[in-house]
């Protein structure tokens, strides 16, 4: 147990790179505010993408999966790829094509959103739709990598892997909000709370999921 907990203690090199990353992100936010017309708003929504990115990078940096056989490696890749595809689809990174306001079918477009949210790659074709937000892409790739490591370990918590599916709660919660609105009425405070808190909950679940997959507790 002490060895597992020790993995959460960053090394001097990790702290050095982490400080450099935080400084770069701070400067990036300053640059964004200086060249954009952003006039305040909830600061936490500007910081959430960096939480996703930093937590993901820390976990991947400290994870070194070792495959005991080619079969284990192939199994891990297949499971991790399937996991990423599920997260990407439910989380809105990609899906079937449909019409989008202001975007003609078959054209790529870059949306210059706030750092972490953007630059976002958007595409809408007859068969495929892409909405690649950097923090989600990095976060889901990190989860898939950690699932790969968990499969190779053969001792990871299955519960942690399943929790990862709910890291896209930011997309599923609006659906829940619609149901609540339909039952309780559009003017209820409950429906508004469910909608407005989606990314708050999403970020908490993502961090907890990464921590579980990184720690990979066992029941031995």
C-alpha positions in Angstrom: 0.0 0.0 0.0 2.8 2.4 0.9 4.4 1.8 -2.5 1.2 2.6 -4.3 0.8 5.8 -2.3 4.4 6.8 -3.0 3.6 6.9 -6.7 1.6 10.0 -6.0 4.6 11.8 -4.7 6.1 13.8 -7.6 9.8 13.6 -8.2 12.0 16.7 -8.4 12.0 16.4 -12.2 8.2 16.1 -12.3 7.9 19.2 -10.1 10.2 21.1 -12.4 8.3 20.2 -15.5 5.0 20.8 -13.7 6.0 24.3 -12.7 7.1 25.1 -16.3 3.8 23.8 -17.6 1.8 25.9 -15.1 3.7 29.0 -16.0 3.1 28.4 -19.7 -0.6 27.9 -19.1 -0.7 31.1 -17.0 1.0 33.1 -19.8 -1.4 31.5 -22.3 -4.4 32.7 -20.3 -2.9 36.2 -20.0 -2.3 36.2 -23.8 -5.9 35.1 -24.4 -7.3 37.8 -22.2 -5.1 40.4 -23.9 -6.2 39.6 -27.4 -9.8 38.6 -26.9 -13.0 40.4 -25.9 -13.5 38.0 -22.9 -15.2 40.1 -20.2 -15.0 37.9 -17.1 -17.6 35.2 -16.5 -16.9 32.1 -14.4 -13.2 31.7 -14.2 -13.5 28.0 -13.3 -14.7 27.2 -16.8 -11.4 28.6 -18.1 -9.4 26.6 -15.6 -11.2 23.2 -16.0 -9.4 22.3 -19.3 -6.1 22.8 -17.6 -7.2 20.6 -14.7 -8.0 17.8 -17.2 -4.7 18.3 -19.2 -2.4 18.5 -16.1 -4.0 15.6 -14.3 -3.8 13.5 -17.5 -0.2 14.4 -18.2 0.8 13.7 -14.6 -0.8 10.2 -14.7 0.6 9.3 -18.1 4.1 10.6 -17.1 4.1 8.3 -14.0 2.7 5.2 -15.7 5.0 2.7 -17.4 3.0 -0.4 -18.5 5.0 -3.6 -19.1 3.5 -6.4 -21.1 4.5 -9.9 -20.2 3.6 -11.2 -23.6 2.5 -10.1 -27.1 -0.9 -11.5 -26.4 -1.3 -9.2 -23.3 -0.1 -6.2 -25.3 -2.6 -6.9 -28.1 -5.4 -7.4 -25.6 -4.5 -4.2 -23.8 -4.5 -2.2 -27.1 -7.9 -3.6 -28.2 -9.5 -2.9 -24.8 -8.0 0.6 -24.6 -9.0 1.5 -28.2 -12.5 0.3 -27.6 -12.6 2.3 -24.4 -11.4 5.5 -26.2 -14.0 5.0 -28.9 -16.8 4.8 -26.4 -15.6 7.8 -24.5 -15.1 9.8 -27.7 -18.5 9.0 -29.1 -20.5 9.6 -25.9 -18.3 12.6 -25.0 -19.0 14.2 -28.3 -15.6 14.1 -30.0 -17.1 12.4 -33.0 -20.3 10.9 -34.2 -22.6 10.6 -37.2 -22.8 13.6 -39.4 -25.6 16.1 -39.2 -26.2 19.7 -40.1 -24.5 22.4 -38.0 -25.4 26.1 -38.1 -22.8 28.1 -39.9 -20.8 25.1 -41.1 -21.3 23.6 -44.5 -21.1 19.9 -44.9 -17.7 18.4 -45.6 -15.6 21.4 -44.5 -13.0 21.5 -41.7 -13.1 24.6 -39.4 -10.9 25.7 -36.5 -12.8 27.4 -33.7 -10.5 29.7 -31.7 -12.0 29.1 -28.3 -10.3 29.8 -24.9 -7.1 27.8 -24.3 -7.8 24.2 -23.6 -11.3 24.4 -25.1 -9.6 25.4 -28.3 -8.3 25.6 -30.9 -11.1 23.2 -31.6 -11.2 21.2 -34.8 -14.7 21.0 -36.3 -15.9 18.9 -39.2 -19.2 17.8 -40.4 -19.7 15.5 -43.3 -22.4 13.2 -44.6 -21.2 10.3 -42.4 -18.9 11.8 -39.8 -19.0 14.7 -37.4 -15.9 15.8 -35.4 -15.7 18.2 -32.5 -12.2 17.9 -31.2 -11.7 19.9 -28.0 -8.0 19.7 -26.9 -8.7 19.0 -23.2 -11.2 16.3 -23.9 -9.0 14.6 -26.5 -6.0 14.6 -24.1 -8.2 13.5 -21.2 -9.8 10.6 -23.0 -6.4 9.5 -24.5 -5.0 9.5 -21.0 -7.8 7.4 -19.7 -7.4 4.9 -22.5 -3.7 4.7 -21.8 -4.4 4.0 -18.1 -6.9 1.4 -19.0 -4.2 -0.2 -21.2 -1.8 -0.2 -18.2 -4.6 -1.7 -16.0 -5.2 -4.5 -18.4 -1.5 -5.3 -18.5 -1.4 -5.2 -14.7 -4.3 -7.7 -14.5 -4.9 -6.4 -11.1 -6.6 -3.1 -11.7 -9.9 -2.1 -10.3 -12.7 -2.8 -12.8 -14.8 -0.2 -11.0 -12.2 2.4 -11.9 -12.5 1.5 -15.6 -16.2 1.7 -15.6 -16.1 5.1 -13.9 -14.2 6.4 -16.8 -17.3 6.1 -19.0 -18.9 8.7 -16.8 -16.1 11.3 -17.4 -18.3 12.4 -20.3 -21.0 13.4 -17.8 -20.8 16.9 -19.3 -22.6 15.5 -22.3 -25.0 13.1 -20.6 -26.2 15.5 -18.0 -28.0 17.9 -20.4 -30.1 14.8 -21.4 -30.9 14.3 -17.7 -31.7 18.0 -17.4 -34.1 17.7 -20.3 -35.9 14.8 -18.6 -36.0 16.7 -15.3 -37.4 19.7 -17.1 -40.0 17.7 -18.9 -41.2 16.1 -15.6 -40.9 19.1 -13.2 -41.4 22.0 -15.6 -38.9 24.2 -17.5 -38.8 26.8 -14.8 -37.6 24.6 -11.9 -34.4 25.3 -10.2 -33.5 21.6 -10.3 -33.3 21.5 -14.0 -31.1 24.7 -14.1 -28.8 23.2 -11.5 -28.3 20.0 -13.4 -27.4 21.9 -16.6 -25.1 24.5 -15.1 -23.2 22.0 -12.9 -22.4 19.5 -15.7 -18.7 20.4 -16.2 -18.2 20.8 -12.4 -19.3 17.2 -11.9 -17.5 16.1 -15.1 -14.2 17.5 -13.9 -14.5 15.9 -10.4 -15.4 12.5 -11.9 -12.5 12.7 -14.4 -9.9 13.5 -11.7 -11.2 10.7 -9.4 -11.2 8.2 -12.4 -7.7 9.1 -13.4 -6.6 8.8 -9.7 -8.1 5.3 -9.5 -6.7 4.1 -12.7 -3.3 5.5 -11.9 -3.3 4.0 -8.4 -4.9 0.8 -9.6 -5.9 -0.5 -6.2 -6.4 -4.2 -5.8 -8.6 -6.4 -3.6 -5.8 -8.8 -2.7 
